[in-house]
Amino acid sequence: MTTIPNDVLHISEAEASGLLSKLPLPFSVLFERGDVSIELYAPRGSDKQSPHTRDELYIIASGSGTFRRADHVLEFSSGDLLFVPAHVDHRFESFSDDFRTWVIFFGPEGGVQT
């Protein structure tokens, strides 16, 4: 896990992508503070993630493809924002080779109860 110090004001997508390309995992935790954790995620070949214990946002940094959240499938492209509640099955499908996304985990374990 590569974490940039919490007092850093700016993290460029290019810098984060460079870090990610040197790691064996398809993601890198870049920033953590309180109940927020930010990663850059770039699956290789296929997305094998399983449901997470916290709510999360994806902000697509580059690329395009389709995204499955439970029974819903939609197309995504650079600049889009996607939300996934805690414990919901989801994954990126049929994505381009340049696909990368910021991942923002937030809130308590189990997700925000509404």
C-alpha positions as CSV (number, residue, x, y, z in Angstrom):
1,M,0.0,0.0,0.0
2,T,1.3,3.4,-1.0
3,T,-0.1,6.3,1.1
4,I,0.8,9.9,0.5
5,P,1.1,11.8,3.7
6,N,-2.2,13.3,5.0
7,D,-0.9,16.9,4.9
8,V,-0.4,16.8,1.1
9,L,-2.6,19.3,-0.6
10,H,-2.4,18.0,-4.2
11,I,-2.2,14.6,-5.8
12,S,-2.1,14.5,-9.6
13,E,-3.7,11.7,-11.5
14,A,-0.5,11.3,-13.5
15,E,1.6,11.0,-10.3
16,A,-0.9,8.5,-8.8
17,S,-1.0,6.5,-12.1
18,G,2.8,6.3,-12.1
19,L,2.8,4.9,-8.6
20,L,0.1,2.4,-9.5
21,S,1.9,1.1,-12.6
22,K,4.8,0.0,-10.3
23,L,2.6,-2.0,-7.9
24,P,1.5,-5.7,-8.1
25,L,-2.1,-4.8,-7.1
26,P,-4.5,-2.9,-9.3
27,F,-5.1,-0.2,-6.7
28,S,-3.2,2.1,-4.4
29,V,-4.5,3.9,-1.3
30,L,-3.2,7.4,-1.7
31,F,-4.9,9.4,1.1
32,E,-6.6,8.6,4.4
33,R,-8.1,11.0,6.9
34,G,-10.9,10.4,9.3
35,D,-13.6,8.3,7.6
36,V,-12.3,9.1,4.1
37,S,-10.0,6.9,2.1
38,I,-9.0,7.7,-1.5
39,E,-7.5,5.2,-4.0
40,L,-6.7,5.0,-7.7
41,Y,-7.9,1.8,-9.2
42,A,-7.0,0.3,-12.6
43,P,-8.0,-3.3,-13.0
44,R,-6.0,-5.3,-15.5
45,G,-8.0,-7.6,-17.8
46,S,-11.0,-8.0,-15.5
47,D,-12.4,-6.5,-12.4
48,K,-12.4,-9.1,-9.6
49,Q,-13.5,-7.0,-6.7
50,S,-16.1,-8.1,-4.2
51,P,-18.6,-5.9,-2.2
52,H,-17.0,-3.4,0.2
53,T,-18.0,-2.7,3.8
54,R,-18.2,1.1,3.3
55,D,-20.1,3.4,0.9
56,E,-18.0,4.4,-2.1
57,L,-17.8,6.8,-5.0
58,Y,-16.0,6.3,-8.2
59,I,-14.9,9.2,-10.3
60,I,-13.7,8.0,-13.7
61,A,-10.3,9.4,-14.5
62,S,-9.8,7.9,-17.9
63,G,-11.3,5.3,-20.2
64,S,-14.8,3.9,-20.7
65,G,-16.8,0.7,-20.4
66,T,-19.8,-0.7,-18.6
67,F,-20.4,-0.9,-14.9
68,R,-22.6,-3.4,-13.1
69,R,-24.2,-2.5,-9.7
70,A,-26.4,-5.4,-8.5
71,D,-28.9,-5.8,-11.5
72,H,-28.2,-2.5,-13.1
73,V,-25.7,-2.1,-16.0
74,L,-24.8,1.3,-17.4
75,E,-22.1,2.8,-19.7
76,F,-19.5,5.1,-18.2
77,S,-16.7,7.4,-19.5
78,S,-14.1,9.8,-18.2
79,G,-15.5,12.3,-15.8
80,D,-18.5,10.3,-14.7
81,L,-19.3,9.7,-11.0
82,L,-20.8,6.4,-9.8
83,F,-22.1,5.6,-6.3
84,V,-22.1,2.2,-4.6
85,P,-23.7,1.6,-1.2
86,A,-21.8,-0.7,1.2
87,H,-22.3,-4.5,0.7
88,V,-23.7,-4.1,-2.9
89,D,-22.1,-6.4,-5.5
90,H,-20.5,-4.3,-8.3
91,R,-17.8,-4.4,-11.0
92,F,-16.5,-2.7,-14.1
93,E,-17.0,-4.7,-17.2
94,S,-15.8,-4.4,-20.8
95,F,-13.5,-1.5,-20.0
96,S,-10.9,0.1,-22.2
97,D,-7.2,-0.5,-21.6
98,D,-6.7,3.1,-20.4
99,F,-9.4,2.8,-17.7
100,R,-8.5,4.3,-14.3
101,T,-10.8,5.5,-11.6
102,W,-10.5,7.4,-8.3
103,V,-12.2,5.5,-5.5
104,I,-13.5,7.4,-2.5
105,F,-14.5,5.2,0.5
106,F,-16.4,7.2,3.1
107,G,-18.6,6.9,6.2
108,P,-18.9,4.2,8.8
109,E,-18.4,0.5,8.3
110,G,-21.7,-0.9,7.0
111,G,-22.5,2.3,5.2
112,V,-24.6,5.3,6.0
113,Q,-28.0,4.2,7.2
114,T,-30.8,6.4,5.7
